[in-house]
């Protein structure tokens, strides 16, 4: 599994708008230069983010792009959904049935169970991480993510079917 360049650069564009400051806008040229991406690619990212309701745009000399909501109200999970989708969708199995119309494991599939669990953990982590959270140093983010992982792990420890490694 890999995240796409679209998801990476889209998040970077959102972070760039957060760093521009509250209520301030950034132009495509500013975003492009600051993130080291072409203006057409920045335009594509901003179009997706605008269509997804995460940014607004204004034309004219004082125009540019702004976050549509405060950065603490935009989760990374929401942004990734707009930019590229989830790692695992239910229809994945239908799309990868092999040479048959239906997957030979469609009734009882341990692999599907694993992908659902991975998606659940990823969703929990990404839903609790906001664009505001990303506006920190790598060291601070490492600590933040470790705390979230521990919190997520502790939430599962009380489940009767939880397993210890």
VENPE-V769982 format. One record per helix or strand of 3 or more residues. SS is the DSSP state (a for helix, b for strand). FROM is the first residue (numbers start at 1). TO is the last residue. If there is no record, write none. Layout:
ss:SS from:FROM to:TO
ss:SS from:FROM to:TO
This chain:
ss:a from:5 to:20
ss:a from:28 to:35
ss:a from:39 to:51
ss:b from:55 to:58
ss:b from:64 to:67
ss:a from:71 to:73
ss:a from:76 to:83
ss:a from:92 to:95
ss:a from:110 to:127
ss:a from:131 to:134
ss:a from:138 to:157
